[in-house]
């Protein structure tokens, strides 16, 4: 099994004729994903790597002859909200927003409509998600041949605010023989569509997933939400957290900006030290080096057996 994606998942690429989107489309097709259309206003009738291009999402859905499962949104920030709302209102339930620097008010509106319509947004400012050897949506893992090296099928779910760290963590699990069930690059912005806690029920319901690894850093409240969710729901899944940037707690680093847009350290509760304490209080093991992750996961799996 997997979460959110399977071998039959169909999706479109909004903004498909842009340079990055053309490359992203090629990568997804090479991986075996079912890209059934693209949308760029004014470009109807064109093709990108054999994928038909339409002016609107409605045209793409009509051409497909039925509902389309997902969309990868790659349009410029000023137009992202309209693209996402268009996708949601045309019945698309999984939307990966690659675009960064979207106004926060726009993101809030996108997320609100998604919640009302039962849709799930991943991102913005993310690389998407992948189920090894099944499907990938977004640029996660890069070209298909590289994604195949980093992501082998396995039993560990991965969630990360950093796109690059999603692949680094997954690669370490693959090399250790543990593999990955589903990996999700959730995005590093202050407001995103899906937090760790919001994605946990999907992993919890997936029989293939036996453990979770997350990437964390100073700033933001997602880890606090995750800790609360784990306690409130008596999660069956052992979780390992890789903490980056603990050095930001040092006195000489105060006032410096660091990392993702979401890593705004607003007070003591947002520091790495406090986050580590909160996670470990919820039974989530924290490591500070990537090479420690596989052994700790194996240890956790052994204890859970």
Buried (B, 14 or more C-beta within 10 A) or exposed (E): EBBBBEEEBBBBBBBBBBEEBBBBBBBBBBBEBBBBBBBBBEBBEBEBBEBBBBBBBBBBBEEBEEEBBBBBBBBEBEBBBEBBBBBBEBBBBBBBBBBBEBEEEBBEBBBEBBEEEEBBBBBBBBBBBBBBBBBBBBBBBBEBEEBBEBBBBBBBBBBBBBBEBBBBBBBBBBBBEBBBBBBBBBBBBBBBBBBBBBBBEBBBEBEBBBBBBBBBBBBBBBBBBBBBBBEEEEBEBBBBBBBBBBEBBEEEEEEEEBBBBBBBBEEEEBBBEBBBEBBEEBEBBBBEEBEBBBEBBBEBBEEEE
